[in-house]
Amino acid sequence: MQDARIRIEMPHFEEPKPASAARNGNAKAKVAKVDFNRQDAIAREESSKLVQSIFLSRSEDSPRAIVFAGVDSGNGCSWICAHVAQELAGQKRGSVCVVDANLRSPALPRLFGVSNHYGLIDALSKKGSIRDFAKVVQSDNLWLLSCGSLAAESAGLLNSETMKARVAELRKEFDYVLINSSALNTYSDGVTLARLTDGLILVLDVNSTRRESAARVTKNLRAAQIKVLGAVLNKRTFPIPETLYKMV
């Protein structure tokens, strides 16, 4: 992706299957918490590279709020967003809030081993500080704002003045905000959210993302004037030459 500031190759990030899925936001579910510290060393190194290059550069306009979105569903975008948030929080440069705005297939509560009974959608329909709807996970400077109680009209709330105000509040309350979004090839949520942030990290799957789909999504992002800050190639088994990146 020529517009991306950094390109990352992940060896194999894949969202785990829940022990017992709960469709209802108020229902309790058995969660399979992920041990980030046991992940592949190369994956940790690549995540650290992304954190250093995107968030911790010394540039005055370094992004503080970004969206993670896959080209297709099942690209491991939620996994990558959660892992990068954990890496960023581990730097102890400030507070980090990771937001699960993937209302189509929320996964972050499961990854962090917490329940999803209260979160973003509740914050968009109720009053209160944004911190009232979030919860601390893993360390005192890493917070999760899960998707919360879903309803038929929930997706429409992402394109509302209330969402705009809540993102502004997240920027004020936390040093860094990472938003996990739905697949760009199917939904427009990622573009809507990216307009409220400093840019977008695009996630591709080496085994399933088609070149035509990636090119179409990239074209749409350019047309919407969305800044693509980085591209993550997930599940690669060997390094991708620079010449192949330039073909996209």
C-alpha positions as CSV (number, residue, x, y, z in Angstrom):
1,M,0.0,0.0,0.0
2,Q,1.9,3.0,-1.3
3,D,0.1,5.5,1.0
4,A,0.8,3.6,4.2
5,R,3.5,4.9,6.5
6,I,4.4,1.5,7.7
7,R,3.8,-2.1,6.6
8,I,3.7,-5.0,9.1
9,E,3.8,-8.7,8.5
10,M,2.2,-10.9,11.2
11,P,3.0,-14.6,11.2
12,H,-0.4,-15.8,12.4
13,F,-2.9,-13.8,14.3
14,E,-6.3,-15.5,14.5
15,E,-9.2,-14.8,16.8
16,P,-9.9,-17.7,19.2
17,K,-13.3,-19.4,19.3
18,P,-15.3,-18.7,22.4
19,A,-16.1,-21.6,24.8
20,S,-19.7,-20.4,24.8
21,A,-20.8,-17.5,22.6
22,A,-23.4,-15.1,24.0
23,R,-25.3,-13.2,21.3
24,N,-27.2,-11.1,23.8
25,G,-25.1,-8.2,25.2
26,N,-26.5,-8.7,28.7
27,A,-25.9,-12.5,28.7
28,K,-23.0,-14.0,30.5
29,A,-20.5,-16.1,28.4
30,K,-17.6,-18.2,29.2
31,V,-14.5,-16.4,28.0
32,A,-11.2,-17.7,26.8
33,K,-8.8,-15.0,27.8
34,V,-5.8,-14.7,25.5
35,D,-2.3,-14.7,27.0
36,F,-0.6,-12.1,24.9
37,N,2.8,-12.8,26.5
38,R,2.8,-16.3,25.0
39,Q,2.4,-15.1,21.4
40,D,5.0,-15.6,18.7
41,A,8.1,-13.5,19.3
42,I,8.0,-12.3,15.7
43,A,4.4,-11.1,16.1
44,R,5.3,-9.2,19.3
45,E,8.2,-7.6,17.4
46,E,6.0,-6.6,14.5
47,S,3.4,-5.2,16.9
48,S,6.1,-3.2,18.7
49,K,7.4,-1.9,15.4
50,L,3.9,-0.6,14.6
51,V,3.5,1.0,18.0
52,Q,6.9,2.8,17.7
53,S,6.3,4.0,14.2
54,I,2.7,5.0,14.4
55,F,2.2,6.2,18.0
56,L,5.5,6.9,19.5
57,S,7.3,8.8,16.8
58,R,8.6,12.2,17.9
59,S,6.5,14.0,15.2
60,E,4.1,16.6,16.6
61,D,1.2,15.2,14.6
62,S,1.7,11.6,15.8
63,P,-1.7,9.8,15.8
64,R,-3.5,9.4,19.1
65,A,-6.8,7.9,17.8
66,I,-6.9,5.4,15.0
67,V,-9.2,2.7,13.5
68,F,-8.3,-0.9,12.8
69,A,-10.3,-2.4,9.9
70,G,-9.9,-5.5,7.8
71,V,-10.5,-5.7,4.1
72,D,-12.7,-8.8,4.8
73,S,-14.2,-10.5,7.8
74,G,-12.1,-13.0,9.6
75,N,-8.8,-11.2,8.8
76,G,-7.7,-11.2,12.5
77,C,-8.3,-7.5,12.8
78,S,-9.8,-7.7,16.4
79,W,-6.8,-9.8,17.5
80,I,-4.3,-7.4,16.0
81,C,-6.1,-4.3,17.5
82,A,-6.1,-5.9,20.9
83,H,-2.4,-7.0,20.7
84,V,-1.3,-3.5,19.6
85,A,-3.3,-1.9,22.4
86,Q,-1.5,-4.2,24.9
87,E,1.9,-3.4,23.4
88,L,1.1,0.3,23.5
89,A,-0.1,0.2,27.1
90,G,3.1,-1.7,28.0
91,Q,5.2,1.3,27.0
92,K,3.7,3.2,29.9
93,R,3.5,6.4,27.9
94,G,-0.1,7.1,29.0
95,S,-3.5,5.6,29.1
96,V,-4.9,3.5,26.3
97,C,-8.5,2.7,25.5
98,V,-9.4,0.1,23.0
99,V,-12.9,0.4,21.6
100,D,-14.9,-2.5,20.1
101,A,-17.0,-0.8,17.4
102,N,-17.2,-4.0,15.3
103,L,-20.9,-4.4,16.0
104,R,-21.3,-7.1,13.4
105,S,-18.8,-9.5,15.1
106,P,-17.6,-8.2,18.5
107,A,-14.6,-10.1,19.8
108,L,-12.5,-7.8,22.1
109,P,-14.3,-8.7,25.4
110,R,-13.6,-12.4,24.7
111,L,-9.9,-11.7,23.9
112,F,-9.4,-9.8,27.1
113,G,-11.4,-12.3,29.1
114,V,-14.2,-9.9,30.3
115,S,-18.0,-9.7,29.8
116,N,-19.7,-7.5,27.3
117,H,-22.7,-6.2,29.2
118,Y,-22.0,-2.5,29.0
119,G,-20.1,-0.4,26.6
120,L,-20.2,1.8,23.4
121,I,-23.8,1.4,22.4
122,D,-24.9,2.1,26.0
123,A,-22.7,5.3,26.0
124,L,-24.4,6.4,22.8
125,S,-27.9,6.0,24.2
126,K,-27.3,7.0,27.9
127,K,-25.7,9.9,29.8
128,G,-22.6,9.7,31.9
129,S,-18.8,9.9,31.6
130,I,-17.3,7.7,28.9
131,R,-15.2,6.1,31.7
132,D,-18.4,4.9,33.3
133,F,-19.0,2.6,30.3
134,A,-15.4,1.3,30.1
135,K,-13.4,-1.1,32.2
136,V,-9.8,-1.6,33.1
137,V,-8.2,-4.8,31.6
138,Q,-4.8,-6.3,32.3
139,S,-3.1,-3.2,33.6
140,D,-4.2,0.1,35.2
141,N,-3.5,2.1,32.0
142,L,-5.3,-0.2,29.5
143,W,-9.1,0.2,29.2
144,L,-11.7,-1.6,27.1
145,L,-14.9,0.0,25.8
146,S,-16.8,-3.1,24.6
147,C,-19.6,-2.8,22.1
148,G,-22.2,-3.2,24.8
149,S,-25.9,-3.9,24.5
150,L,-26.7,-4.3,20.8
151,A,-30.0,-3.6,19.1
152,A,-31.3,-3.5,15.5
153,E,-30.6,0.2,15.2
154,S,-27.1,0.0,16.9
155,A,-25.1,0.4,13.7
156,G,-26.8,3.6,12.8
157,L,-25.5,5.2,16.0
158,L,-22.0,5.1,14.7
159,N,-22.9,7.8,12.2
160,S,-24.4,10.2,14.8
161,E,-23.5,13.4,16.5
162,T,-23.4,11.5,19.7
163,M,-20.7,9.2,18.4
164,K,-18.7,12.3,17.3
165,A,-19.0,13.7,20.8
166,R,-18.0,10.4,22.4
167,V,-14.9,10.1,20.3
168,A,-13.9,13.6,21.2
169,E,-14.5,12.6,24.9
170,L,-12.3,9.5,24.4
171,R,-9.5,11.7,23.1
172,K,-9.8,13.9,26.1
173,E,-10.0,11.1,28.7
174,F,-7.3,8.8,27.3
175,D,-3.9,9.4,25.7
176,Y,-4.5,6.8,23.0
177,V,-7.7,5.4,21.4
178,L,-7.7,2.3,19.2
179,I,-11.0,1.5,17.6
180,N,-11.8,-1.9,16.1
181,S,-14.2,-1.8,13.2
182,S,-16.1,-4.1,10.9
183,A,-14.8,-5.3,7.5
184,L,-14.4,-2.5,4.9
185,N,-15.4,-4.8,2.0
186,T,-18.9,-5.3,3.5
187,Y,-19.7,-2.3,5.7
188,S,-19.0,1.4,5.8
189,D,-18.5,1.6,9.5
190,G,-14.7,1.8,9.2
191,V,-14.9,4.9,6.9
192,T,-17.4,6.6,9.2
193,L,-15.2,6.0,12.3
194,A,-11.9,6.9,10.5
195,R,-13.4,10.4,9.7
196,L,-13.5,11.0,13.4
197,T,-9.9,9.8,14.1
198,D,-6.4,10.4,12.9
199,G,-6.4,7.6,10.3
200,L,-6.8,3.9,9.7
201,I,-4.7,0.7,9.9
202,L,-5.7,-1.7,7.1
203,V,-5.6,-5.4,7.9
204,L,-5.2,-8.0,5.1
205,D,-5.1,-11.8,5.2
206,V,-2.4,-13.4,3.1
207,N,-4.6,-16.5,2.5
208,S,-8.0,-14.9,1.8
209,T,-7.7,-11.3,0.9
210,R,-8.0,-10.9,-2.9
211,R,-5.9,-8.3,-4.7
212,E,-9.0,-6.9,-6.4
213,S,-10.8,-6.5,-3.0
214,A,-7.8,-4.8,-1.4
215,A,-7.4,-2.4,-4.5
216,R,-11.1,-1.6,-4.4
217,V,-11.1,-0.9,-0.6
218,T,-8.0,1.3,-1.0
219,K,-9.5,3.3,-3.8
220,N,-12.6,3.9,-1.7
221,L,-10.5,5.0,1.3
222,R,-8.7,7.5,-1.0
223,A,-11.9,8.8,-2.4
224,A,-13.2,9.3,1.2
225,Q,-9.9,11.1,2.0
226,I,-9.1,8.6,4.8
227,K,-5.5,8.6,5.8
228,V,-4.1,5.0,5.7
229,L,-1.4,5.0,8.4
230,G,-0.3,1.4,8.0
231,A,-1.1,-2.0,6.4
232,V,-0.9,-5.3,8.3
233,L,-0.5,-8.5,6.3
234,N,-1.7,-11.2,8.6
235,K,-1.0,-15.0,8.6
236,R,2.1,-14.8,6.4
237,T,4.4,-17.7,6.4
238,F,7.3,-16.1,4.6
239,P,8.5,-12.4,4.2
240,I,6.8,-10.5,1.4
241,P,9.2,-8.7,-1.0
242,E,8.9,-4.9,-1.3
243,T,8.1,-5.3,-5.0
244,L,4.9,-7.2,-4.3
245,Y,3.6,-4.5,-1.9
246,K,4.0,-2.0,-4.7
247,M,1.7,-4.1,-6.9
248,V,-1.3,-3.2,-4.7
